[in-house]
């Protein structure tokens, strides 16, 4: 039996390991010097404009997001281990979701990597993305099908998507 390690606020859960794989914790971002200088020039130009209209909080937010993007591109992502057990999904030993909490999954290809996307029931965040790394989608999909969790090509629309489509019926944005 494999033991799942969780944060201190939740007790460990034991279950039989069905599938384990290693992947990066997030997509690796790369930022060249040219891209960084272009980004900084745009942010500084916008900051000067916003300075004249006294939008100091907006300037702080812009520089914060620029720093965040820079930090993510400089710091390499760590390798983590994801595990599918008989009781649920263990995400890098930090989060555990029971099979009953997962309402739907699908696979997405973004940033040159395959992601497993899980929609959760009554949880925040309601969407969780895992990098698949070298793991085959078919193996992961087979386990989710055994647990009777719907596997979709595209996600079903949630409340925000439905609201946006209703607004789109009355207002034409093109």
PASEBA-1860 file (N, C-alpha, C; in nm, 3 decimals):
! residues 174
1> XXXXXXXX> 0.084/-0.119/0.000/0.000/0.000/0.000/0.088/0.125/0.000 ~ 0.052/0.218/-0.082/0.127/0.342/-0.091/0.065/0.443/0.005 ~ 0.149/0.523/0.068/0.099/0.627/0.157/0.109/0.760/0.084 ~ 0.002/0.837/0.088/-0.004/0.965/0.022/0.024/1.072/0.127 ~ 0.124/1.153/0.100/0.163/1.258/0.193/0.087/1.384/0.156 ~ 0.023/1.445/0.255/-0.058/1.564/0.234/-0.009/1.678/0.321 ~ -0.055/1.799/0.293/-0.021/1.911/0.380/-0.065/1.884/0.523 ~ -0.011/1.957/0.619/-0.040/1.931/0.760/-0.187/1.939/0.798
9> XXXXXXXX> -0.268/2.012/0.722/-0.408/2.027/0.760/-0.495/1.908/0.721 ~ -0.440/1.811/0.646/-0.516/1.692/0.607/-0.434/1.569/0.643 ~ -0.501/1.464/0.686/-0.431/1.343/0.726/-0.395/1.259/0.603 ~ -0.287/1.180/0.608/-0.251/1.097/0.495/-0.357/0.992/0.465 ~ -0.370/0.959/0.338/-0.467/0.861/0.293/-0.390/0.747/0.230 ~ -0.429/0.623/0.263/-0.362/0.508/0.203/-0.449/0.451/0.094 ~ -0.383/0.403/-0.009/-0.455/0.343/-0.120/-0.357/0.274/-0.213 ~ -0.407/0.184/-0.293/-0.323/0.112/-0.388/-0.284/0.204/-0.503
17> XXXXXXXX> -0.157/0.207/-0.537/-0.108/0.291/-0.647/-0.145/0.227/-0.780 ~ -0.216/0.303/-0.864/-0.257/0.255/-0.995/-0.161/0.302/-1.104 ~ -0.112/0.426/-1.091/-0.024/0.483/-1.192/0.054/0.598/-1.129 ~ 0.182/0.606/-1.161/0.267/0.714/-1.110/0.352/0.766/-1.226 ~ 0.369/0.898/-1.230/0.460/0.955/-1.330/0.523/1.082/-1.276 ~ 0.637/1.115/-1.335/0.708/1.238/-1.300/0.692/1.337/-1.414 ~ 0.678/1.462/-1.375/0.672/1.570/-1.474/0.717/1.698/-1.406 ~ 0.729/1.803/-1.484/0.760/1.933/-1.426/0.636/1.987/-1.356
25> XXXXXXXX> 0.656/2.071/-1.254/0.542/2.125/-1.181/0.464/2.229/-1.261 ~ 0.529/2.289/-1.360/0.466/2.389/-1.446/0.544/2.393/-1.577 ~ 0.487/2.451/-1.681/0.563/2.461/-1.806/0.686/2.549/-1.787 ~ 0.793/2.513/-1.853/0.915/2.592/-1.844/0.905/2.712/-1.937 ~ 0.919/2.831/-1.882/0.916/2.953/-1.962/1.059/2.993/-1.994 ~ 1.079/3.042/-2.114/1.211/3.095/-2.150/1.192/3.239/-2.192 ~ 1.287/3.321/-2.153/1.279/3.464/-2.183/1.417/3.509/-2.229 ~ 1.428/3.548/-2.354/1.556/3.596/-2.406/1.578/3.740/-2.362
33> XXXXXXXX> 1.703/3.786/-2.379/1.732/3.925/-2.340/1.653/4.023/-2.425 ~ 1.635/3.989/-2.553/1.559/4.077/-2.641/1.413/4.085/-2.597 ~ 1.355/3.971/-2.561/1.216/3.969/-2.514/1.201/4.047/-2.384 ~ 1.297/4.029/-2.294/1.293/4.100/-2.167/1.304/4.250/-2.188 ~ 1.395/4.294/-2.274/1.410/4.438/-2.296/1.286/4.496/-2.364 ~ 1.224/4.421/-2.455/1.101/4.467/-2.520/0.988/4.477/-2.417 ~ 0.975/4.376/-2.334/0.872/4.378/-2.231/0.892/4.495/-2.135 ~ 1.014/4.517/-2.091/1.042/4.629/-2.000/1.014/4.763/-2.066
41> XXXXXXXX> 1.048/4.778/-2.193/1.022/4.904/-2.264/0.872/4.933/-2.270 ~ 0.795/4.830/-2.299/0.649/4.849/-2.305/0.592/4.884/-2.169 ~ 0.638/4.813/-2.065/0.587/4.837/-1.929/0.626/4.977/-1.882 ~ 0.748/5.018/-1.909/0.791/5.153/-1.867/0.715/5.260/-1.942 ~ 0.692/5.241/-2.072/0.615/5.339/-2.149/0.472/5.350/-2.095 ~ 0.411/5.236/-2.067/0.276/5.240/-2.008/0.277/5.302/-1.869 ~ 0.383/5.275/-1.792/0.393/5.332/-1.657/0.400/5.484/-1.662 ~ 0.472/5.538/-1.759/0.482/5.684/-1.773/0.345/5.742/-1.806
49> XXXXXXXX> 0.275/5.676/-1.897/0.139/5.723/-1.932/0.048/5.719/-1.810 ~ 0.051/5.607/-1.738/-0.036/5.594/-1.621/0.008/5.686/-1.506 ~ 0.134/5.723/-1.506/0.181/5.818/-1.404/0.115/5.954/-1.422 ~ 0.098/5.995/-1.548/0.034/6.124/-1.574/-0.112/6.125/-1.532 ~ -0.179/6.012/-1.537/-0.320/6.009/-1.495/-0.335/5.953/-1.352 ~ -0.221/5.945/-1.284/-0.215/5.910/-1.141/-0.277/5.775/-1.109 ~ -0.247/5.676/-1.190/-0.292/5.538/-1.167/-0.177/5.458/-1.105 ~ -0.145/5.491/-0.979/-0.030/5.430/-0.914/-0.048/5.281/-0.889
57> XXXXXXXX> -0.170/5.241/-0.853/-0.194/5.098/-0.828/-0.180/5.016/-0.955 ~ -0.221/5.072/-1.066/-0.207/5.003/-1.193/-0.059/4.988/-1.230 ~ 0.019/5.089/-1.201/0.164/5.082/-1.226/0.227/4.973/-1.139 ~ 0.187/4.967/-1.014/0.240/4.865/-0.923/0.201/4.725/-0.973 ~ 0.077/4.710/-1.016/0.032/4.580/-1.069/0.110/4.540/-1.194 ~ 0.134/4.635/-1.284/0.210/4.605/-1.406/0.351/4.559/-1.373 ~ 0.419/4.630/-1.284/0.555/4.591/-1.248/0.556/4.458/-1.172 ~ 0.453/4.433/-1.092/0.445/4.306/-1.020/0.429/4.189/-1.116
65> XXXXXXXX> 0.340/4.204/-1.213/0.321/4.098/-1.312/0.444/4.077/-1.399 ~ 0.512/4.187/-1.432/0.637/4.175/-1.508/0.743/4.100/-1.428 ~ 0.754/4.133/-1.300/0.850/4.062/-1.215/0.813/3.914/-1.202 ~ 0.685/3.885/-1.187/0.640/3.746/-1.177/0.676/3.668/-1.303 ~ 0.652/3.726/-1.419/0.687/3.660/-1.545/0.838/3.639/-1.554 ~ 0.915/3.739/-1.514/1.061/3.728/-1.514/1.106/3.617/-1.418 ~ 1.049/3.613/-1.299/1.089/3.513/-1.200/1.057/3.372/-1.249 ~ 0.939/3.353/-1.310/0.903/3.221/-1.363/0.994/3.178/-1.477
73> XXXXXXXX> 1.045/3.275/-1.552/1.133/3.238/-1.663/1.275/3.210/-1.616 ~ 1.315/3.266/-1.504/1.452/3.247/-1.454/1.462/3.121/-1.368 ~ 1.362/3.096/-1.284/1.363/2.982/-1.194/1.309/2.859/-1.267 ~ 1.390/2.756/-1.275/1.348/2.634/-1.344/1.244/2.559/-1.260 ~ 1.144/2.501/-1.326/1.044/2.425/-1.250/1.104/2.294/-1.197 ~ 1.053/2.251/-1.081/1.101/2.127/-1.020/1.028/2.008/-1.081 ~ 1.092/1.892/-1.069/1.025/1.766/-1.107/0.940/1.722/-0.989 ~ 0.816/1.683/-1.018/0.726/1.635/-0.915/0.668/1.502/-0.959
81> XXXXXXXX> 0.611/1.429/-0.864/0.551/1.299/-0.891/0.401/1.306/-0.868 ~ 0.325/1.268/-0.970/0.180/1.261/-0.960/0.142/1.114/-0.951 ~ 0.041/1.084/-0.869/0.001/0.945/-0.847/-0.150/0.930/-0.855 ~ -0.193/0.830/-0.931/-0.334/0.791/-0.932/-0.344/0.668/-0.843 ~ -0.427/0.675/-0.739/-0.442/0.564/-0.646/-0.584/0.510/-0.652 ~ -0.608/0.409/-0.576/-0.743/0.351/-0.572/-0.843/0.447/-0.507 ~ -0.794/0.549/-0.434/-0.882/0.643/-0.366/-0.895/0.778/-0.436 ~ -0.798/0.812/-0.522/-0.805/0.941/-0.589/-0.674/0.979/-0.655
89> XXXXXXXX> -0.657/1.110/-0.673/-0.542/1.165/-0.745/-0.457/1.246/-0.647 ~ -0.329/1.212/-0.640/-0.235/1.284/-0.556/-0.150/1.372/-0.646 ~ -0.156/1.503/-0.626/-0.083/1.597/-0.708/0.045/1.639/-0.637 ~ 0.155/1.578/-0.674/0.287/1.616/-0.626/0.298/1.611/-0.473 ~ 0.217/1.531/-0.408/0.222/1.521/-0.263/0.167/1.643/-0.191 ~ 0.108/1.738/-0.264/0.058/1.861/-0.203/-0.094/1.866/-0.195 ~ -0.160/1.806/-0.292/-0.307/1.807/-0.294/-0.356/1.667/-0.326 ~ -0.470/1.632/-0.270/-0.531/1.502/-0.297/-0.677/1.524/-0.328
97> XXXXXXXX> -0.723/1.467/-0.440/-0.863/1.477/-0.480/-0.920/1.336/-0.492 ~ -1.029/1.312/-0.421/-1.096/1.182/-0.429/-1.163/1.169/-0.565 ~ -1.185/1.046/-0.608/-1.249/1.022/-0.737/-1.386/1.087/-0.743 ~ -1.458/1.091/-0.631/-1.593/1.148/-0.629/-1.591/1.299/-0.650 ~ -1.477/1.363/-0.625/-1.467/1.509/-0.640/-1.439/1.551/-0.784 ~ -1.403/1.456/-0.869/-1.367/1.488/-1.008/-1.489/1.462/-1.095 ~ -1.535/1.565/-1.168/-1.655/1.549/-1.249/-1.624/1.523/-1.396 ~ -1.507/1.565/-1.444/-1.477/1.551/-1.586/-1.327/1.572/-1.607
105> XXXXXXXX> -1.270/1.505/-1.708/-1.132/1.531/-1.747/-1.124/1.548/-1.898 ~ -1.018/1.614/-1.941/-0.984/1.623/-2.083/-0.835/1.653/-2.092 ~ -0.782/1.640/-2.212/-0.640/1.664/-2.235/-0.625/1.786/-2.325 ~ -0.525/1.868/-2.292/-0.498/1.989/-2.371/-0.350/1.993/-2.406 ~ -0.320/2.044/-2.524/-0.182/2.064/-2.566/-0.155/2.213/-2.567 ~ -0.072/2.260/-2.472/-0.037/2.401/-2.460/0.111/2.413/-2.430 ~ 0.173/2.519/-2.479/0.313/2.549/-2.450/0.405/2.432/-2.485 ~ 0.367/2.352/-2.583/0.449/2.238/-2.624/0.443/2.119/-2.531
113> XXXXXXXX> 0.344/2.114/-2.443/0.330/2.005/-2.345/0.185/1.958/-2.341 ~ 0.166/1.831/-2.304/0.031/1.777/-2.283/-0.008/1.794/-2.136 ~ -0.128/1.843/-2.114/-0.183/1.863/-1.981/-0.303/1.772/-1.960 ~ -0.319/1.725/-1.837/-0.442/1.661/-1.794/-0.521/1.768/-1.720 ~ -0.641/1.797/-1.768/-0.726/1.897/-1.703/-0.838/1.824/-1.630 ~ -0.860/1.860/-1.504/-0.966/1.798/-1.424/-1.062/1.906/-1.376 ~ -1.190/1.887/-1.400/-1.293/1.976/-1.344/-1.343/1.910/-1.216 ~ -1.344/1.988/-1.108/-1.381/1.937/-0.976/-1.521/1.981/-0.937
121> XXXXXXXX> -1.584/1.899/-0.854/-1.716/1.932/-0.800/-1.699/2.006/-0.668 ~ -1.767/2.118/-0.653/-1.775/2.191/-0.526/-1.639/2.215/-0.462 ~ -1.540/2.249/-0.541/-1.405/2.276/-0.490/-1.356/2.407/-0.548 ~ -1.261/2.466/-0.480/-1.191/2.581/-0.535/-1.042/2.551/-0.529 ~ -0.969/2.558/-0.635/-1.012/2.594/-0.769/-1.091/2.480/-0.833 ~ -1.179/2.516/-0.924/-1.262/2.413/-0.986/-1.195/2.344/-1.104 ~ -1.085/2.400/-1.153/-1.007/2.338/-1.259/-0.865/2.315/-1.209 ~ -0.812/2.195/-1.235/-0.676/2.162/-1.196/-0.606/2.106/-1.320
129> XXXXXXXX> -0.486/2.155/-1.347/-0.409/2.109/-1.462/-0.281/2.042/-1.414 ~ -0.250/1.926/-1.473/-0.127/1.853/-1.444/-0.051/1.831/-1.574 ~ 0.078/1.850/-1.571/0.160/1.816/-1.686/0.174/1.664/-1.692 ~ 0.162/1.608/-1.811/0.174/1.464/-1.825/0.319/1.419/-1.841 ~ 0.407/1.505/-1.888/0.545/1.465/-1.908/0.554/1.354/-2.011 ~ 0.619/1.243/-1.976/0.635/1.130/-2.067/0.522/1.028/-2.056 ~ 0.428/1.047/-1.966/0.319/0.951/-1.947/0.224/0.956/-2.067 ~ 0.179/0.839/-2.111/0.088/0.835/-2.226/-0.054/0.872/-2.181
137> XXXXXXXX> -0.121/0.945/-2.266/-0.258/0.987/-2.236/-0.351/0.868/-2.226 ~ -0.325/0.765/-2.305/-0.413/0.647/-2.307/-0.415/0.576/-2.172 ~ -0.299/0.565/-2.107/-0.294/0.499/-1.975/-0.374/0.577/-1.872 ~ -0.356/0.709/-1.873/-0.428/0.793/-1.777/-0.578/0.788/-1.806 ~ -0.613/0.797/-1.933/-0.755/0.795/-1.972/-0.821/0.663/-1.933 ~ -0.749/0.553/-1.947/-0.803/0.422/-1.913/-0.840/0.414/-1.765 ~ -0.755/0.467/-1.678/-0.783/0.463/-1.534/-0.905/0.549/-1.500 ~ -0.914/0.668/-1.560/-1.029/0.754/-1.534/-1.159/0.690/-1.585
145> XXXXXXXX> -1.150/0.619/-1.697/-1.270/0.550/-1.747/-1.309/0.436/-1.655 ~ -1.211/0.366/-1.596/-1.242/0.260/-1.500/-1.314/0.316/-1.378 ~ -1.280/0.440/-1.342/-1.344/0.505/-1.227/-1.473/0.576/-1.267 ~ -1.516/0.558/-1.392/-1.641/0.613/-1.445/-1.645/0.766/-1.441 ~ -1.531/0.826/-1.471/-1.523/0.972/-1.482/-1.522/1.006/-1.630 ~ -1.614/1.092/-1.676/-1.622/1.123/-1.819/-1.493/1.185/-1.873 ~ -1.449/1.133/-1.987/-1.333/1.187/-2.057/-1.386/1.257/-2.182 ~ -1.356/1.385/-2.196/-1.410/1.464/-2.306/-1.297/1.511/-2.397
153> XXXXXXXX> -1.334/1.544/-2.520/-1.238/1.607/-2.612/-1.223/1.755/-2.576 ~ -1.334/1.818/-2.541/-1.334/1.958/-2.499/-1.415/1.967/-2.370 ~ -1.385/2.066/-2.287/-1.458/2.077/-2.160/-1.603/2.117/-2.181 ~ -1.689/2.069/-2.092/-1.828/2.113/-2.096/-1.834/2.256/-2.041 ~ -1.924/2.337/-2.093/-1.928/2.477/-2.047/-1.971/2.487/-1.901 ~ -1.901/2.573/-1.827/-1.940/2.596/-1.688/-2.029/2.720/-1.683 ~ -2.059/2.768/-1.563/-2.152/2.878/-1.545/-2.101/3.006/-1.614 ~ -1.971/3.032/-1.607/-1.915/3.153/-1.670/-1.926/3.143/-1.822
161> XXXXXXXX> -1.899/3.025/-1.878/-1.912/3.007/-2.023/-2.056/3.026/-2.069 ~ -2.150/2.972/-1.992/-2.291/2.986/-2.028/-2.335/3.132/-2.022 ~ -2.290/3.205/-1.921/-2.324/3.347/-1.908/-2.266/3.427/-2.025 ~ -2.143/3.395/-2.064/-2.080/3.466/-2.176/-2.154/3.440/-2.306 ~ -2.201/3.316/-2.326/-2.274/3.287/-2.449/-2.411/3.356/-2.451 ~ -2.474/3.370/-2.335/-2.602/3.441/-2.328/-2.583/3.589/-2.360 ~ -2.478/3.648/-2.306/-2.450/3.789/-2.334/-2.418/3.806/-2.483 ~ -2.346/3.708/-2.540/-2.311/3.713/-2.681/-2.431/3.710/-2.774
169> XXXXXX> -2.542/3.650/-2.729/-2.662/3.646/-2.811/-2.723/3.786/-2.830 ~ -2.712/3.870/-2.727/-2.773/4.001/-2.731/-2.680/4.110/-2.781 ~ -2.549/4.094/-2.761/-2.452/4.194/-2.802/-2.355/4.131/-2.901 ~ -2.340/4.190/-3.015/-2.246/4.141/-3.115/-2.114/4.217/-3.097 ~ -2.008/4.143/-3.074/-1.878/4.204/-3.046/-1.787/4.208/-3.168 ~ -1.838/4.171/-3.283/-1.752/4.172/-3.402/-1.795/4.278/-3.500
END
